[in-house]
């Protein structure tokens, strides 16, 4: 299964952005979003190092809530 990770843009340097999610920072390619402006403060969905879409802050928070629930359920699940 592949997941896109919502991240907040901290800094834009050409087609690269420094993004942060839950205290983890990564350099992310903006090449796939070159048709729309991305600025510091925006939220993007990141998949394998590429920002694949812009999203609202609420969409990002909702995605993280679901991911947190999945992680919590995994830690509660008994070993098979």
PDB file of N, CA, C and O in Angstrom:
ATOM      1  N   UNK A   1       0.849  -1.175   0.000  1.00  0.00           N
ATOM      2  CA  UNK A   1       0.000   0.000   0.000  1.00  0.00           C
ATOM      3  C   UNK A   1       0.896   1.239   0.000  1.00  0.00           C
ATOM      4  O   UNK A   1       1.899   1.298   0.711  1.00  0.00           O
ATOM      5  N   UNK A   2       0.522   2.202  -0.791  1.00  0.00           N
ATOM      6  CA  UNK A   2       1.252   3.467  -0.852  1.00  0.00           C
ATOM      7  C   UNK A   2       0.397   4.562  -0.237  1.00  0.00           C
ATOM      8  O   UNK A   2      -0.816   4.619  -0.439  1.00  0.00           O
ATOM      9  N   UNK A   3       1.048   5.414   0.506  1.00  0.00           N
ATOM     10  CA  UNK A   3       0.346   6.533   1.134  1.00  0.00           C
ATOM     11  C   UNK A   3       1.004   7.840   0.738  1.00  0.00           C
ATOM     12  O   UNK A   3       2.228   7.936   0.638  1.00  0.00           O
ATOM     13  N   UNK A   4       0.180   8.832   0.517  1.00  0.00           N
ATOM     14  CA  UNK A   4       0.679  10.188   0.388  1.00  0.00           C
ATOM     15  C   UNK A   4       0.675  10.800   1.771  1.00  0.00           C
ATOM     16  O   UNK A   4      -0.228  10.538   2.567  1.00  0.00           O
ATOM     17  N   UNK A   5       1.665  11.605   2.062  1.00  0.00           N
ATOM     18  CA  UNK A   5       1.796  12.222   3.380  1.00  0.00           C
ATOM     19  C   UNK A   5       1.541  13.724   3.257  1.00  0.00           C
ATOM     20  O   UNK A   5       2.213  14.401   2.479  1.00  0.00           O
ATOM     21  N   UNK A   6       0.582  14.249   4.012  1.00  0.00           N
ATOM     22  CA  UNK A   6       0.373  15.694   3.991  1.00  0.00           C
ATOM     23  C   UNK A   6       1.526  16.394   4.713  1.00  0.00           C
ATOM     24  O   UNK A   6       1.915  16.000   5.812  1.00  0.00           O
ATOM     25  N   UNK A   7       2.057  17.423   4.088  1.00  0.00           N
ATOM     26  CA  UNK A   7       3.156  18.179   4.677  1.00  0.00           C
ATOM     27  C   UNK A   7       2.917  19.666   4.461  1.00  0.00           C
ATOM     28  O   UNK A   7       2.261  20.074   3.502  1.00  0.00           O
ATOM     29  N   UNK A   8       3.462  20.470   5.372  1.00  0.00           N
ATOM     30  CA  UNK A   8       3.353  21.918   5.232  1.00  0.00           C
ATOM     31  C   UNK A   8       4.652  22.459   4.653  1.00  0.00           C
ATOM     32  O   UNK A   8       5.744  22.102   5.095  1.00  0.00           O
ATOM     33  N   UNK A   9       4.513  23.319   3.663  1.00  0.00           N
ATOM     34  CA  UNK A   9       5.663  23.936   3.010  1.00  0.00           C
ATOM     35  C   UNK A   9       6.247  24.991   3.949  1.00  0.00           C
ATOM     36  O   UNK A   9       5.536  25.880   4.418  1.00  0.00           O
ATOM     37  N   UNK A  10       7.536  24.883   4.213  1.00  0.00           N
ATOM     38  CA  UNK A  10       8.232  25.855   5.053  1.00  0.00           C
ATOM     39  C   UNK A  10       9.005  26.872   4.225  1.00  0.00           C
ATOM     40  O   UNK A  10       9.109  28.042   4.594  1.00  0.00           O
ATOM     41  N   UNK A  11       9.548  26.408   3.095  1.00  0.00           N
ATOM     42  CA  UNK A  11      10.372  27.286   2.250  1.00  0.00           C
ATOM     43  C   UNK A  11      10.347  26.741   0.834  1.00  0.00           C
ATOM     44  O   UNK A  11      10.378  25.528   0.631  1.00  0.00           O
ATOM     45  N   UNK A  12      10.290  27.637  -0.152  1.00  0.00           N
ATOM     46  CA  UNK A  12      10.319  27.233  -1.556  1.00  0.00           C
ATOM     47  C   UNK A  12      11.596  27.758  -2.183  1.00  0.00           C
ATOM     48  O   UNK A  12      11.941  28.931  -2.046  1.00  0.00           O
ATOM     49  N   UNK A  13      12.298  26.856  -2.882  1.00  0.00           N
ATOM     50  CA  UNK A  13      13.541  27.196  -3.577  1.00  0.00           C
ATOM     51  C   UNK A  13      13.440  26.644  -4.994  1.00  0.00           C
ATOM     52  O   UNK A  13      13.880  25.527  -5.264  1.00  0.00           O
ATOM     53  N   UNK A  14      12.862  27.425  -5.891  1.00  0.00           N
ATOM     54  CA  UNK A  14      12.657  26.952  -7.266  1.00  0.00           C
ATOM     55  C   UNK A  14      11.618  25.844  -7.289  1.00  0.00           C
ATOM     56  O   UNK A  14      10.488  26.031  -6.837  1.00  0.00           O
ATOM     57  N   UNK A  15      12.006  24.686  -7.819  1.00  0.00           N
ATOM     58  CA  UNK A  15      11.105  23.526  -7.859  1.00  0.00           C
ATOM     59  C   UNK A  15      11.312  22.581  -6.686  1.00  0.00           C
ATOM     60  O   UNK A  15      10.909  21.420  -6.746  1.00  0.00           O
ATOM     61  N   UNK A  16      11.932  23.065  -5.629  1.00  0.00           N
ATOM     62  CA  UNK A  16      12.128  22.275  -4.412  1.00  0.00           C
ATOM     63  C   UNK A  16      11.547  23.042  -3.232  1.00  0.00           C
ATOM     64  O   UNK A  16      11.663  24.265  -3.144  1.00  0.00           O
ATOM     65  N   UNK A  17      10.922  22.300  -2.333  1.00  0.00           N
ATOM     66  CA  UNK A  17      10.367  22.922  -1.127  1.00  0.00           C
ATOM     67  C   UNK A  17      10.854  22.152   0.092  1.00  0.00           C
ATOM     68  O   UNK A  17      10.963  20.926   0.072  1.00  0.00           O
ATOM     69  N   UNK A  18      11.140  22.885   1.133  1.00  0.00           N
ATOM     70  CA  UNK A  18      11.424  22.262   2.437  1.00  0.00           C
ATOM     71  C   UNK A  18      10.070  22.132   3.119  1.00  0.00           C
ATOM     72  O   UNK A  18       9.391  23.129   3.361  1.00  0.00           O
ATOM     73  N   UNK A  19       9.679  20.895   3.428  1.00  0.00           N
ATOM     74  CA  UNK A  19       8.353  20.628   3.995  1.00  0.00           C
ATOM     75  C   UNK A  19       8.493  19.940   5.344  1.00  0.00           C
ATOM     76  O   UNK A  19       9.510  19.311   5.637  1.00  0.00           O
ATOM     77  N   UNK A  20       7.443  20.073   6.166  1.00  0.00           N
ATOM     78  CA  UNK A  20       7.459  19.507   7.516  1.00  0.00           C
ATOM     79  C   UNK A  20       6.137  18.831   7.819  1.00  0.00           C
ATOM     80  O   UNK A  20       5.067  19.314   7.447  1.00  0.00           O
ATOM     81  N   UNK A  21       6.237  17.701   8.505  1.00  0.00           N
ATOM     82  CA  UNK A  21       5.060  16.992   9.008  1.00  0.00           C
ATOM     83  C   UNK A  21       5.441  16.301  10.309  1.00  0.00           C
ATOM     84  O   UNK A  21       6.365  15.488  10.343  1.00  0.00           O
ATOM     85  N   UNK A  22       4.731  16.626  11.364  1.00  0.00           N
ATOM     86  CA  UNK A  22       4.933  15.988  12.668  1.00  0.00           C
ATOM     87  C   UNK A  22       6.386  16.048  13.122  1.00  0.00           C
ATOM     88  O   UNK A  22       6.908  15.089  13.690  1.00  0.00           O
ATOM     89  N   UNK A  23       7.035  17.185  12.866  1.00  0.00           N
ATOM     90  CA  UNK A  23       8.404  17.389  13.318  1.00  0.00           C
ATOM     91  C   UNK A  23       9.480  16.861  12.391  1.00  0.00           C
ATOM     92  O   UNK A  23      10.667  17.036  12.669  1.00  0.00           O
ATOM     93  N   UNK A  24       9.100  16.222  11.298  1.00  0.00           N
ATOM     94  CA  UNK A  24      10.054  15.679  10.333  1.00  0.00           C
ATOM     95  C   UNK A  24      10.086  16.588   9.119  1.00  0.00           C
ATOM     96  O   UNK A  24       9.043  16.914   8.552  1.00  0.00           O
ATOM     97  N   UNK A  25      11.279  16.996   8.719  1.00  0.00           N
ATOM     98  CA  UNK A  25      11.442  17.861   7.547  1.00  0.00           C
ATOM     99  C   UNK A  25      12.076  17.090   6.404  1.00  0.00           C
ATOM    100  O   UNK A  25      12.943  16.240   6.605  1.00  0.00           O
ATOM    101  N   UNK A  26      11.620  17.409   5.193  1.00  0.00           N
ATOM    102  CA  UNK A  26      12.141  16.785   3.984  1.00  0.00           C
ATOM    103  C   UNK A  26      12.170  17.809   2.867  1.00  0.00           C
ATOM    104  O   UNK A  26      11.373  18.747   2.844  1.00  0.00           O
ATOM    105  N   UNK A  27      13.108  17.616   1.931  1.00  0.00           N
ATOM    106  CA  UNK A  27      13.090  18.377   0.688  1.00  0.00           C
ATOM    107  C   UNK A  27      12.184  17.629  -0.282  1.00  0.00           C
ATOM    108  O   UNK A  27      12.319  16.419  -0.461  1.00  0.00           O
ATOM    109  N   UNK A  28      11.265  18.353  -0.905  1.00  0.00           N
ATOM    110  CA  UNK A  28      10.242  17.765  -1.755  1.00  0.00           C
ATOM    111  C   UNK A  28      10.272  18.453  -3.112  1.00  0.00           C
ATOM    112  O   UNK A  28      10.404  19.675  -3.193  1.00  0.00           O
ATOM    113  N   UNK A  29      10.149  17.669  -4.174  1.00  0.00           N
ATOM    114  CA  UNK A  29      10.098  18.242  -5.517  1.00  0.00           C
ATOM    115  C   UNK A  29       8.719  18.832  -5.786  1.00  0.00           C
ATOM    116  O   UNK A  29       7.697  18.209  -5.500  1.00  0.00           O
ATOM    117  N   UNK A  30       8.707  20.035  -6.336  1.00  0.00           N
ATOM    118  CA  UNK A  30       7.465  20.693  -6.745  1.00  0.00           C
ATOM    119  C   UNK A  30       7.246  20.592  -8.253  1.00  0.00           C
ATOM    120  O   UNK A  30       6.348  21.238  -8.792  1.00  0.00           O
ATOM    121  N   UNK A  31       8.053  19.792  -8.930  1.00  0.00           N
ATOM    122  CA  UNK A  31       8.016  19.717 -10.381  1.00  0.00           C
ATOM    123  C   UNK A  31       6.618  19.393 -10.906  1.00  0.00           C
ATOM    124  O   UNK A  31       6.201  19.957 -11.918  1.00  0.00           O
ATOM    125  N   UNK A  32       5.890  18.503 -10.246  1.00  0.00           N
ATOM    126  CA  UNK A  32       4.561  18.112 -10.719  1.00  0.00           C
ATOM    127  C   UNK A  32       3.505  19.191 -10.479  1.00  0.00           C
ATOM    128  O   UNK A  32       2.401  19.111 -11.018  1.00  0.00           O
ATOM    129  N   UNK A  33       3.838  20.189  -9.680  1.00  0.00           N
ATOM    130  CA  UNK A  33       2.902  21.282  -9.399  1.00  0.00           C
ATOM    131  C   UNK A  33       3.352  22.594 -10.022  1.00  0.00           C
ATOM    132  O   UNK A  33       2.931  23.667  -9.588  1.00  0.00           O
ATOM    133  N   UNK A  34       4.203  22.516 -11.032  1.00  0.00           N
ATOM    134  CA  UNK A  34       4.737  23.740 -11.614  1.00  0.00           C
ATOM    135  C   UNK A  34       3.662  24.593 -12.275  1.00  0.00           C
ATOM    136  O   UNK A  34       3.915  25.764 -12.559  1.00  0.00           O
ATOM    137  N   UNK A  35       2.462  24.050 -12.532  1.00  0.00           N
ATOM    138  CA  UNK A  35       1.371  24.804 -13.148  1.00  0.00           C
ATOM    139  C   UNK A  35       0.605  25.661 -12.144  1.00  0.00           C
ATOM    140  O   UNK A  35      -0.248  26.454 -12.542  1.00  0.00           O
ATOM    141  N   UNK A  36       0.895  25.517 -10.841  1.00  0.00           N
ATOM    142  CA  UNK A  36       0.209  26.335  -9.841  1.00  0.00           C
ATOM    143  C   UNK A  36       1.210  26.820  -8.794  1.00  0.00           C
ATOM    144  O   UNK A  36       2.169  26.113  -8.482  1.00  0.00           O
ATOM    145  N   UNK A  37       1.000  28.008  -8.253  1.00  0.00           N
ATOM    146  CA  UNK A  37       1.948  28.548  -7.281  1.00  0.00           C
ATOM    147  C   UNK A  37       1.866  27.809  -5.949  1.00  0.00           C
ATOM    148  O   UNK A  37       0.779  27.531  -5.443  1.00  0.00           O
ATOM    149  N   UNK A  38       3.018  27.501  -5.401  1.00  0.00           N
ATOM    150  CA  UNK A  38       3.115  26.907  -4.063  1.00  0.00           C
ATOM    151  C   UNK A  38       4.005  27.834  -3.246  1.00  0.00           C
ATOM    152  O   UNK A  38       5.119  28.160  -3.657  1.00  0.00           O
ATOM    153  N   UNK A  39       3.509  28.255  -2.094  1.00  0.00           N
ATOM    154  CA  UNK A  39       4.251  29.189  -1.255  1.00  0.00           C
ATOM    155  C   UNK A  39       4.352  28.645   0.165  1.00  0.00           C
ATOM    156  O   UNK A  39       3.617  27.734   0.547  1.00  0.00           O
ATOM    157  N   UNK A  40       5.269  29.214   0.940  1.00  0.00           N
ATOM    158  CA  UNK A  40       5.434  28.827   2.345  1.00  0.00           C
ATOM    159  C   UNK A  40       4.087  28.961   3.046  1.00  0.00           C
ATOM    160  O   UNK A  40       3.370  29.947   2.870  1.00  0.00           O
ATOM    161  N   UNK A  41       3.761  27.955   3.839  1.00  0.00           N
ATOM    162  CA  UNK A  41       2.495  27.926   4.550  1.00  0.00           C
ATOM    163  C   UNK A  41       1.461  27.021   3.896  1.00  0.00           C
ATOM    164  O   UNK A  41       0.523  26.576   4.557  1.00  0.00           O
ATOM    165  N   UNK A  42       1.623  26.743   2.598  1.00  0.00           N
ATOM    166  CA  UNK A  42       0.699  25.839   1.908  1.00  0.00           C
ATOM    167  C   UNK A  42       0.875  24.411   2.425  1.00  0.00           C
ATOM    168  O   UNK A  42       1.898  24.065   3.017  1.00  0.00           O
ATOM    169  N   UNK A  43      -0.139  23.604   2.187  1.00  0.00           N
ATOM    170  CA  UNK A  43      -0.069  22.179   2.489  1.00  0.00           C
ATOM    171  C   UNK A  43      -0.088  21.416   1.178  1.00  0.00           C
ATOM    172  O   UNK A  43      -0.829  21.766   0.259  1.00  0.00           O
ATOM    173  N   UNK A  44       0.730  20.370   1.091  1.00  0.00           N
ATOM    174  CA  UNK A  44       0.806  19.544  -0.106  1.00  0.00           C
ATOM    175  C   UNK A  44       0.780  18.079   0.291  1.00  0.00           C
ATOM    176  O   UNK A  44       1.202  17.712   1.388  1.00  0.00           O
ATOM    177  N   UNK A  45       0.277  17.241  -0.620  1.00  0.00           N
ATOM    178  CA  UNK A  45       0.328  15.797  -0.448  1.00  0.00           C
ATOM    179  C   UNK A  45       1.620  15.328  -1.094  1.00  0.00           C
ATOM    180  O   UNK A  45       1.870  15.613  -2.265  1.00  0.00           O
ATOM    181  N   UNK A  46       2.443  14.609  -0.336  1.00  0.00           N
ATOM    182  CA  UNK A  46       3.757  14.184  -0.814  1.00  0.00           C
ATOM    183  C   UNK A  46       3.768  12.668  -0.987  1.00  0.00           C
ATOM    184  O   UNK A  46       3.377  11.925  -0.088  1.00  0.00           O
ATOM    185  N   UNK A  47       4.219  12.226  -2.149  1.00  0.00           N
ATOM    186  CA  UNK A  47       4.353  10.802  -2.442  1.00  0.00           C
ATOM    187  C   UNK A  47       5.711  10.578  -3.087  1.00  0.00           C
ATOM    188  O   UNK A  47       6.036  11.211  -4.091  1.00  0.00           O
ATOM    189  N   UNK A  48       6.489   9.698  -2.525  1.00  0.00           N
ATOM    190  CA  UNK A  48       7.845   9.361  -2.970  1.00  0.00           C
ATOM    191  C   UNK A  48       8.679  10.590  -3.334  1.00  0.00           C
ATOM    192  O   UNK A  48       9.363  10.606  -4.357  1.00  0.00           O
ATOM    193  N   UNK A  49       8.614  11.606  -2.495  1.00  0.00           N
ATOM    194  CA  UNK A  49       9.455  12.782  -2.664  1.00  0.00           C
ATOM    195  C   UNK A  49       8.902  13.866  -3.561  1.00  0.00           C
ATOM    196  O   UNK A  49       9.549  14.894  -3.759  1.00  0.00           O
ATOM    197  N   UNK A  50       7.715  13.658  -4.109  1.00  0.00           N
ATOM    198  CA  UNK A  50       7.090  14.643  -4.993  1.00  0.00           C
ATOM    199  C   UNK A  50       5.799  15.165  -4.378  1.00  0.00           C
ATOM    200  O   UNK A  50       4.995  14.387  -3.864  1.00  0.00           O
ATOM    201  N   UNK A  51       5.600  16.465  -4.428  1.00  0.00           N
ATOM    202  CA  UNK A  51       4.309  17.044  -4.069  1.00  0.00           C
ATOM    203  C   UNK A  51       3.385  16.750  -5.241  1.00  0.00           C
ATOM    204  O   UNK A  51       3.661  17.146  -6.374  1.00  0.00           O
ATOM    205  N   UNK A  52       2.274  16.045  -4.962  1.00  0.00           N
ATOM    206  CA  UNK A  52       1.397  15.639  -6.059  1.00  0.00           C
ATOM    207  C   UNK A  52       0.113  16.467  -6.115  1.00  0.00           C
ATOM    208  O   UNK A  52      -0.586  16.447  -7.128  1.00  0.00           O
ATOM    209  N   UNK A  53      -0.206  17.197  -5.038  1.00  0.00           N
ATOM    210  CA  UNK A  53      -1.349  18.112  -5.075  1.00  0.00           C
ATOM    211  C   UNK A  53      -1.288  19.060  -3.896  1.00  0.00           C
ATOM    212  O   UNK A  53      -0.739  18.738  -2.842  1.00  0.00           O
ATOM    213  N   UNK A  54      -1.867  20.245  -4.095  1.00  0.00           N
ATOM    214  CA  UNK A  54      -2.055  21.175  -2.980  1.00  0.00           C
ATOM    215  C   UNK A  54      -3.301  20.741  -2.244  1.00  0.00           C
ATOM    216  O   UNK A  54      -4.197  20.135  -2.831  1.00  0.00           O
ATOM    217  N   UNK A  55      -3.362  21.048  -0.958  1.00  0.00           N
ATOM    218  CA  UNK A  55      -4.528  20.699  -0.162  1.00  0.00           C
ATOM    219  C   UNK A  55      -4.747  21.768   0.891  1.00  0.00           C
ATOM    220  O   UNK A  55      -3.855  22.565   1.180  1.00  0.00           O
ATOM    221  N   UNK A  56      -5.933  21.776   1.457  1.00  0.00           N
ATOM    222  CA  UNK A  56      -6.214  22.743   2.514  1.00  0.00           C
ATOM    223  C   UNK A  56      -5.638  22.227   3.828  1.00  0.00           C
ATOM    224  O   UNK A  56      -5.313  21.047   3.964  1.00  0.00           O
ATOM    225  N   UNK A  57      -5.520  23.132   4.782  1.00  0.00           N
ATOM    226  CA  UNK A  57      -5.051  22.736   6.107  1.00  0.00           C
ATOM    227  C   UNK A  57      -6.009  21.710   6.718  1.00  0.00           C
ATOM    228  O   UNK A  57      -5.567  20.758   7.361  1.00  0.00           O
ATOM    229  N   UNK A  58      -7.304  21.896   6.523  1.00  0.00           N
ATOM    230  CA  UNK A  58      -8.285  20.950   7.077  1.00  0.00           C
ATOM    231  C   UNK A  58      -8.133  19.568   6.446  1.00  0.00           C
ATOM    232  O   UNK A  58      -8.231  18.562   7.148  1.00  0.00           O
ATOM    233  N   UNK A  59      -7.897  19.500   5.144  1.00  0.00           N
ATOM    234  CA  UNK A  59      -7.680  18.205   4.486  1.00  0.00           C
ATOM    235  C   UNK A  59      -6.442  17.512   5.048  1.00  0.00           C
ATOM    236  O   UNK A  59      -6.443  16.301   5.267  1.00  0.00           O
ATOM    237  N   UNK A  60      -5.381  18.294   5.280  1.00  0.00           N
ATOM    238  CA  UNK A  60      -4.156  17.731   5.846  1.00  0.00           C
ATOM    239  C   UNK A  60      -4.407  17.206   7.256  1.00  0.00           C
ATOM    240  O   UNK A  60      -3.975  16.103   7.591  1.00  0.00           O
ATOM    241  N   UNK A  61      -5.093  17.977   8.077  1.00  0.00           N
ATOM    242  CA  UNK A  61      -5.392  17.547   9.450  1.00  0.00           C
ATOM    243  C   UNK A  61      -6.277  16.300   9.465  1.00  0.00           C
ATOM    244  O   UNK A  61      -6.065  15.404  10.282  1.00  0.00           O
ATOM    245  N   UNK A  62      -7.251  16.236   8.583  1.00  0.00           N
ATOM    246  CA  UNK A  62      -8.126  15.068   8.499  1.00  0.00           C
ATOM    247  C   UNK A  62      -7.334  13.816   8.113  1.00  0.00           C
ATOM    248  O   UNK A  62      -7.548  12.742   8.676  1.00  0.00           O
ATOM    249  N   UNK A  63      -6.428  13.961   7.160  1.00  0.00           N
ATOM    250  CA  UNK A  63      -5.598  12.822   6.758  1.00  0.00           C
ATOM    251  C   UNK A  63      -4.736  12.346   7.921  1.00  0.00           C
ATOM    252  O   UNK A  63      -4.621  11.143   8.151  1.00  0.00           O
ATOM    253  N   UNK A  64      -4.128  13.281   8.660  1.00  0.00           N
ATOM    254  CA  UNK A  64      -3.296  12.893   9.795  1.00  0.00           C
ATOM    255  C   UNK A  64      -4.121  12.216  10.885  1.00  0.00           C
ATOM    256  O   UNK A  64      -3.636  11.298  11.547  1.00  0.00           O
ATOM    257  N   UNK A  65      -5.357  12.658  11.077  1.00  0.00           N
ATOM    258  CA  UNK A  65      -6.222  11.995  12.068  1.00  0.00           C
ATOM    259  C   UNK A  65      -6.450  10.531  11.685  1.00  0.00           C
ATOM    260  O   UNK A  65      -6.391   9.644  12.537  1.00  0.00           O
ATOM    261  N   UNK A  66      -6.708  10.288  10.406  1.00  0.00           N
ATOM    262  CA  UNK A  66      -6.907   8.913   9.937  1.00  0.00           C
ATOM    263  C   UNK A  66      -5.624   8.102  10.110  1.00  0.00           C
ATOM    264  O   UNK A  66      -5.672   6.961  10.570  1.00  0.00           O
ATOM    265  N   UNK A  67      -4.480   8.678   9.746  1.00  0.00           N
ATOM    266  CA  UNK A  67      -3.207   7.961   9.890  1.00  0.00           C
ATOM    267  C   UNK A  67      -2.932   7.646  11.354  1.00  0.00           C
ATOM    268  O   UNK A  67      -2.480   6.548  11.678  1.00  0.00           O
ATOM    269  N   UNK A  68      -3.202   8.604  12.242  1.00  0.00           N
ATOM    270  CA  UNK A  68      -2.998   8.371  13.673  1.00  0.00           C
ATOM    271  C   UNK A  68      -3.893   7.240  14.176  1.00  0.00           C
ATOM    272  O   UNK A  68      -3.463   6.422  14.989  1.00  0.00           O
ATOM    273  N   UNK A  69      -5.140   7.192  13.692  1.00  0.00           N
ATOM    274  CA  UNK A  69      -6.052   6.115  14.079  1.00  0.00           C
ATOM    275  C   UNK A  69      -5.543   4.763  13.590  1.00  0.00           C
ATOM    276  O   UNK A  69      -5.623   3.769  14.312  1.00  0.00           O
ATOM    277  N   UNK A  70      -5.023   4.723  12.370  1.00  0.00           N
ATOM    278  CA  UNK A  70      -4.483   3.468  11.835  1.00  0.00           C
ATOM    279  C   UNK A  70      -3.291   2.997  12.660  1.00  0.00           C
ATOM    280  O   UNK A  70      -3.181   1.811  12.971  1.00  0.00           O
ATOM    281  N   UNK A  71      -2.401   3.915  13.016  1.00  0.00           N
ATOM    282  CA  UNK A  71      -1.241   3.550  13.819  1.00  0.00           C
ATOM    283  C   UNK A  71      -1.652   3.070  15.202  1.00  0.00           C
ATOM    284  O   UNK A  71      -1.075   2.114  15.722  1.00  0.00           O
ATOM    285  N   UNK A  72      -2.638   3.719  15.802  1.00  0.00           N
ATOM    286  CA  UNK A  72      -3.116   3.311  17.122  1.00  0.00           C
ATOM    287  C   UNK A  72      -3.739   1.921  17.056  1.00  0.00           C
ATOM    288  O   UNK A  72      -3.517   1.104  17.949  1.00  0.00           O
ATOM    289  N   UNK A  73      -4.513   1.644  16.012  1.00  0.00           N
ATOM    290  CA  UNK A  73      -5.136   0.330  15.860  1.00  0.00           C
ATOM    291  C   UNK A  73      -4.081  -0.748  15.659  1.00  0.00           C
ATOM    292  O   UNK A  73      -4.233  -1.867  16.148  1.00  0.00           O
ATOM    293  N   UNK A  74      -3.026  -0.421  14.951  1.00  0.00           N
ATOM    294  CA  UNK A  74      -1.949  -1.386  14.719  1.00  0.00           C
ATOM    295  C   UNK A  74      -1.239  -1.745  16.015  1.00  0.00           C
ATOM    296  O   UNK A  74      -0.884  -2.906  16.220  1.00  0.00           O
ATOM    297  N   UNK A  75      -1.029  -0.779  16.885  1.00  0.00           N
ATOM    298  CA  UNK A  75      -0.345  -1.063  18.145  1.00  0.00           C
ATOM    299  C   UNK A  75      -1.231  -1.837  19.117  1.00  0.00           C
ATOM    300  O   UNK A  75      -0.728  -2.507  20.019  1.00  0.00           O
ATOM    301  N   UNK A  76      -2.565  -1.746  18.934  1.00  0.00           N
ATOM    302  CA  UNK A  76      -3.494  -2.494  19.779  1.00  0.00           C
ATOM    303  C   UNK A  76      -3.724  -3.909  19.292  1.00  0.00           C
ATOM    304  O   UNK A  76      -4.138  -4.770  20.068  1.00  0.00           O
ATOM    305  N   UNK A  77      -3.460  -4.164  18.014  1.00  0.00           N
ATOM    306  CA  UNK A  77      -3.755  -5.463  17.413  1.00  0.00           C
ATOM    307  C   UNK A  77      -2.856  -6.537  18.018  1.00  0.00           C
ATOM    308  O   UNK A  77      -1.651  -6.331  18.162  1.00  0.00           O
ATOM    309  N   UNK A  78      -3.442  -7.690  18.375  1.00  0.00           N
ATOM    310  CA  UNK A  78      -2.613  -8.790  18.902  1.00  0.00           C
ATOM    311  C   UNK A  78      -1.751  -9.384  17.779  1.00  0.00           C
ATOM    312  O   UNK A  78      -2.134  -9.374  16.609  1.00  0.00           O
ATOM    313  N   UNK A  79      -0.602  -9.892  18.159  1.00  0.00           N
ATOM    314  CA  UNK A  79       0.285 -10.526  17.181  1.00  0.00           C
ATOM    315  C   UNK A  79      -0.353 -11.808  16.667  1.00  0.00           C
ATOM    316  O   UNK A  79      -0.970 -12.559  17.423  1.00  0.00           O
ATOM    317  N   UNK A  80      -0.197 -12.039  15.394  1.00  0.00           N
ATOM    318  CA  UNK A  80      -0.784 -13.243  14.802  1.00  0.00           C
ATOM    319  C   UNK A  80       0.208 -14.376  14.783  1.00  0.00           C
ATOM    320  O   UNK A  80      -0.113 -15.470  14.319  1.00  0.00           O
TER     321      UNK A  80
END
